[in-house]
Amino acid sequence: MIKPGANASDFTKGAALVLGASGALGAACAEKIGADGNNLALTYRSNQLAITELKRRIEEKVFKGFISSHKLDVSSTIECLDLVRDVVSAHGRINTLIYAIGTNIAQPLVAEITPQQWSEVVNQDLQGFMNIVQPVIQHMRDNGGGSLIHISSAGLSKTPSRDALSVAPKAAIDALMRTIAVEEGANKIRANSVGVGVIEAGIFKRLEAKGVFDENWKAAVKAVLPLSTFGSAEDIAEAANFLASERAKYITGQCLFVDGGYSA
């Protein structure tokens, strides 16, 4: 049962289903949306330890809602159908879907992408989105609507080099999100994206540790950013939480770029 939170009225009854909650951006979204009064259903593919730690952090906050966790491979249509049934059984309904799944990609040129690399991002990220969003839409149609949030990329607005494995599936998902917004608005289902810029978390930290993003690269990127700094996972979570909440009840079919002005 939801306990009263400072902003509990920002969400209808049920829970936010956060896919990819074991990653940095998904975890930040879960923490923020939980703190603002929503129950949570958190998914992970293999890193159960990260989910256990995330639940502990959230439960230590002043607001303590009901949190469930679920192992999921979104490339499996059966697992996605089972997940929706399990979350509905645990929480009553799904009021929000946050799709924060992303493959741990390399950064090759398009001409150097291997068939295996391409198949992995398409099957895991793009097909995975379709596998989960279809049963969630059907559930939301039958239960008064809801909000769909895709954690996307600022690369959709201003094209970076060597980012095709990340941007290409996200571009397809964003196109689907705009179509969903048009098709499902009458069912009170909203669909929006958050365009993520350079964020000091997740894959950025992994590539930085490998030396892909060295000090020269970081200085050059900051020099062309209007805000001259990189963002944080919490910046993304704030945007996703707003778009998911009733505060954004008249916003759909949009991509909110959180990128320090990169896409300006």
MOUR-V918128 format. One record per helix or strand of 2 or more residues. SS is the DSSP state (H for helix, E for strand). FROM is the first residue (numbers start at 1). TO is the last residue. If there is no record, write none. Layout:
BEGIN
ss->SS from->FROM to->TO
ss->SS from->FROM to->TO
END
This chain:
BEGIN
ss->H from->8 to->10
ss->E from->15 to->19
ss->H from->24 to->35
ss->E from->39 to->44
ss->H from->48 to->59
ss->E from->67 to->71
ss->H from->77 to->91
ss->E from->94 to->99
ss->H from->110 to->112
ss->H from->115 to->142
ss->E from->146 to->153
ss->H from->154 to->156
ss->H from->164 to->187
ss->E from->189 to->196
ss->H from->203 to->209
ss->H from->215 to->224
ss->H from->233 to->244
ss->H from->246 to->248
ss->E from->255 to->258
END
